[in-house]
Amino acid sequence: IDQYGLFSPCCLGGRNARPGWSRTGGALPSGTPRPPWVAPALSTVLIVTTAVDVVVGNLLVILSVLRNRKLRNAGNLFLVSLALADLVVALYPYPLILMAIFYDGWALGEAHCKASAFVMGLSVIGSVFNITAIAINRYCYICHSIAYHRFCGRWHAPIYIVLVWLLTLVALVPNFFVGSLKYDSRIYSCTFIQTASAQYTAAVVVIHFLLPILVVAFCYLRIWVLVLQARRKVKSESKLRLRPSDMRSFLTMFAVFVIFAVCWGPLNCIGLAVAINPEEVAPQVPEGLFVTSYFLAYFNSCLNAIIYGLLNQNFRREYKRIISALWNPRRCFQDTSKGSHVEQLQNQAPRVGNAQHFARADAL
């Protein structure tokens, strides 16, 4: 057994394998046999997630924004950035994890392991920061509509998105100094090892999860307060009316936030508990709970596009157009249909409401 707690045979498939990056013999680092349900369950989750993510998921989001002029606005650029963060894991780390399940251990060497873990972290932290940026964008758009277009115009959004990804890269750099990107035989994945450094694990959970969650929660709480205040005014003043499209826009992104917190919350809670007392807490974490928390985290990457389709009429309509266009390739490069043109004309109609009322130009 090597320094990572993994069995290290000298060769695999006729090639010499580097110690610590090869087969595990079906055993966990503790030496106990791996539960038989882990491999088929994880394979199913990864295959379903990858198929939905690539084929009918985030690619549809990106194509919808590119095809439909109505969806091409500053706010939806953040959704494209979030879709790319979800898409990248389905293109590289997930196939490598499936190979590890097939070989019953990591068979691609240290370089791919580090790269896979890095891309996984890039996706996770990128998703967190993009969701935070979306919440801040929605908060400024709804609660500070007068100043919104001065700071969050069409040309500001790409700058903010670049800043989000630069912060994501900076957040990942310490992993290479701490040595926390390694293979975990419990989940067949090269990932962030929570026991590598208690202080760093605590910092990761606080800065990359808890703090963004608090910021997002504050933004949506303020939006809810404004919505409730506007509804009370509607009862006494007929001038103020909340458009259904504005509410659907807000509810869509609120659902994205809630589902992300539910999917990633268990794993981050385990990480925080391990960081407090690694020697005592880490051995007591049930293998089933740990593995299930990763199942939830992996599955999250394909859910956002489904949420857009279920809750947002504009995306749902564009999804149908793209899918129908697949049956007729000539339509794939055509502009949006007559219905989309009618919607664009409707957006140019005079708006009703005061300065704090929801604007529609940036609606999802």
N, C-alpha and C positions, 0 to 999 in steps of 0.2 A: 504494500500500500504506500502511495506516494504522499507528498506534503499536502495534497488536496483531499486526501482520504479516498482516493480512487485506485482500483486495481490497474496495474500497468503491464500488460503483456508486451513482449518485445516486438511483436509484429501484428499487422492487420491487413489482410488481403494481399500478402506478399511483400508489403513495404514496412520498413522500420517505422515504428510509431514513437513519438516523443513521450516520455513518461508524464503522466498526469493529464493526457489528452486522448486517451483511448478507451477501451471497453471497461465497463464496470462490473461485468459478470452478473448483472441482475441484482446487485446488492447496493444498499445505501451506505453513506459514509460511516454510519454507526455499525455496519457489518450485518444488520438485519436484512432479510429478503425484502425486496420492493413489493408492495401490494400489487396483485395481478391486474387490478382495474386501472392503474395509472396509465400504462402505455396505450391501451385502446381508447380510453377516455380523452387523453391529451391529443391523440392523433385525430379523433373525431372533431374536437374543438378547433384544432388548427386547420384541418381541411375545410370545415364549414366556414370558419372565419376568413380564410384566404379566398375561398370561392366567392363569398358574399362581398368581401372587401374589394377584390379586383374586378370581378365580372359584373356584379349588379350594385356595387356600393359606391365607393369614393370616386371611381372613374365617372359615374353618372353625375356626381356633384360637380366635378371639374368641367365636364362636357356641357352641363346645363348652364353654367355661368359663362362659358365661352360662346355658346350658341345663342343664348337669349339676351337681347339688349336690356330687357327689363331687369334681369338679374345681375347685369354688369355694373355694380356700384361699389362704393368704398367699403360698405359693411360686409358684402359678400366676398370680398377679397380675403378677409380673415377666414371665412369658411373654406375657401380653396386652400389656404395655408394649413388649416386643420385637417382637411382631407388628405393633403400630401403627407402630413405627419402620421396619419393612420395607414396610408397606403404603403409607406416605405417598409414597414415591418412585414407585410405580406409578400414583399418581393425578395427579401434577403434572409432575415433571421428565421422566419417560420419554416421555410423549406429546409434550412439547416437543422432545425430542431426535429423535423420529421425524419431526416437522415440519421440523426442520433438515436431516435427511437428504433429505426430499422436495424441499426448496427448494435443496439443496446449499449451505447456509449459514444463519446465524441471521437470522430475518426478523421477530422479535417485539419487537425493541427492547431497550434496556439494562435497563429495569425488570424485565421478565420474565427476562432473563438473570441479573440479580443474585438475584432471588427463586428461580429454579430452582436456582442454585448453593447458595443458602442452605438450601433444603429438602433438597438432596442431602447437604450437610454435616450438617444436623440428623439425617437418617436414619443416616448413617454413624457419627457420634460417639454418637448415641443408642443405636445397636446395640452399640457397644463398651462403653459404660457400663452398659447393661442386662445384657450378657453377664457383665461383671465383677460386677455386683450379684447376679446369679443364682449365680455361683460362690461368692461370699462367703456368700450365703444357704445354699447346699448345705453349705459347709464348717462353718458354725455349727450347722446342723441335724444333721449327722452326727457331727462331732468334738466339739461342745460341746452335746449334747442337753439337759443340765440347765438351762443358762442360755438356751437358744434361745427358749423361749416368753416369757421376760421382755423380750427385746429384738427379737424378730422375730414378734410375735403378729399376729393378723388386722388389728388397727388400726395396727400399725407399718408394714406393707407399703405402704399408700398414701402415707404420709409419705416413706418412702425413695424411692418412685417419683417423687414430686414433686421431691425433692432431686436425683435423677438427671437429670431434664429441665432443672432450673434450672442445674445444672453444664454441661449440654450447651449451653444458650443462652449462658452466660458464655464457654464455650470458643470459640464462633463469633464473638463480638463483635470480636476483633482483626482478623478478615478485612477488615472495612470500613475499618480504618485502614491496613492494609498494601496494600490494593488487589489482593488475590489471587483474587478471584472474577471470572473473565473467561471469554470464549468460547475454546475450544481446537478449532481446525478439524480436528485429527487424529482426534478422536473425536466431532465434531459436538455437543459438550456444553459448557454453561457449568458450570465446575467450579473446583476449587482449582488455581491455577497454581503449580507447584512452583518455578519460577524467579523468582517475584515477590520473594521475600526468602529468602536462604539460611538466615539465623538462625531465621526464623519457621518455615520448612519443617522444619528439624531439630527445633524444639520441638514441632511438630505430630506428627511421627513418634514422638518419644520419649514425649510426654505422652499422646497419643491412641491410640497403638498398642502400643509396646514396653512401657511401664509397666503398662498394663492386662493385656497378655499375660503378663507376669511374675507379676502378682497372681493371675490365673486359674490359671496353671500351678502356683503354690505351693499354692493351695487344692485343686486336683485331685490333686496329688502327696500331700498330707497325707491326703486321702480314700483314695487307693490304698494308702497305708501302713496305714491302719486296716483296710481290707478284707483285706489280706494277713495282718495280725495276727489278725483275727477268724477267717479260714479256718484258720490254724494251730491256734487254740484249739478249733475245731470238731472237729478230728481227735482231740484228747485229752479234750475236755469236751463231752458231748452236750447240755449246757444252752444253749450258744450256737449259734444258727442264723441265717443270713442269709436274709432273705426275698427271693425272686426279684424282687418288685416294687420293692424298694429298689435292687437292682442295676440293673434296667432304668431306673429314674429317674436314677440317676447316669450310666449309660452314654449315655442320651439327651442330657443336657446336655453331657457330655464330647464327644460327636460334634458338637454345635452349635459348641462352641469350636474344635475341630480344623478343621472345614470353614470357619469364619470366618477362621481364621488362614491357611489355604491359599489362600482366595479373595482376601484383602486383603494377604497377605504380599508378593507380587511388586510391587504398586504402591507399598507403603511402602518396600520395599528400594530401588526406583528413586528415590523421593523422598529417602531418606537419602543415597544416592550423589550425587544432584544437589546436595543441600545442602552436602556436603563441598567440592565444587569445581564450581560451576555452569557456569563458562565452558568448562571442558574436558570435563566428564562429560555435560552436557545434549546437546551435538551428537552425542555418540557413542552415545547410547541408540538402538537400532534401533527404527524406527517400528513394525514388526510386534510387537516385544516390548512396547512401550508400549501399543499398542492392545489386545493380547491381555490385558494385565494389567487393563485397564478392563473387558473382556468378563467376566473372572472376577469382578471386584468387583460389576458390575451383576447378574450371575446369582445372587449369593449371597442376594439379598433374597427369593427364592422357595423356598429350600432348607429353611429351618427347619421350616416346617409339614410338609413331606414327611418330615423326620427324625422328628418327633413321631409321625406316622402309621405309620412303619415300625418304630420301636423301642418305642413306648409303647402298651400294650394299651388303656388307658383312652381315650386320644385316638382310636386307631384305631376302637374300638367306637362312640364318639360321632360320628366322621366318617360312619360307615355309617348311623347313625340320622338324621343331618341330611340326607344325600343321599337316603335312602329317603323322608324326610318331604317332600322337594321334589315327589315324585310324588303326595303327598296333602297339600295345603296346610293342611288342618284340624289336622294333627299338628304343624305348625310351632310352634304356641303352647302345645302341651301340655307337661306336665312330663316328666321323664325316665321311661323305661320301667320295667317290672317288674324287668328285669335290673339296672338301675342302683340300684333300691331294695334289691335283695338285696345288692348290693355295699356299700351304705351300712350295712346291718345287720351285714355281716361286719366292717366297720371298727370297730364298737363292741364287738367281742369282746375279751376280755382279751389283753394283749400279753405276749410272752415275751421275756426277755432282761434285761440289766442297763442301767444308765443310759447307757452309751456305745453301746448297741445301736441300730440304726436304728429311729426312730419312724415310724409310717405315716400319721399324720394329715395331714402336709404332702407326701406322696408325689405325684409328678406323675400 
